Amino acid sequence: MRLFSALRPPADVAAAVADALGDGDPALRWAEPAGWHVTLAFYGEADIAERTSFLSAALAGRPPVEVRLGAAGTFPGVLWLDCAGDGLAGLAYAAGAESGRPYRPHLTLARFPRENGPGEWPRRLAGFAGRTWSAGRVVLMASDGRPYREVAAFGLHRA
């Protein structure tokens, strides 16, 4: 089973994103809002019990992070919203993100054929600014088909 750790946006933040998207665009393959997340670390094929044990130890005593979604960007074939927050990269590396690669937090909105591009969406979402929220919970998610599902959760606590 493919596993990854992530932060989930609160319902009102997700609603603000959905409002900004409106009816979307049929040329793009939109991610389901119920599955929206900011990936911290991807583990690939992994055992749930082993990842749960690892994350319990790795995240113990870590404080919540303040997170905010912002303007759109693209990777080849992917439209996303930027995600920023002090301590976010440190949380990702603690959760097992590859330390040799820069961590680029984002929330995937849609996928598109590389030859077609994302249309006007990066420009339309250039001014998007969600509210800041305190991310006090990391989830371990399974990707064994759609939709993603949470298999464990880990609270973050201020000292």
Secondary structure, DSSP 8 states (H G I E B T S, - for coil): -EEEEEE---HHHHHHHHHHHTT--TTSEE--GGG--EEEEEEEE--HHHHHHHHHHHHTT---EEEEEEEEEEETTEEEEEEE-TTHHHHHHHTT--TTS----EEEEEE--TTT--TTHHHHTTT-----EEE-EEEEEE-SSSS-EEEEEEE----
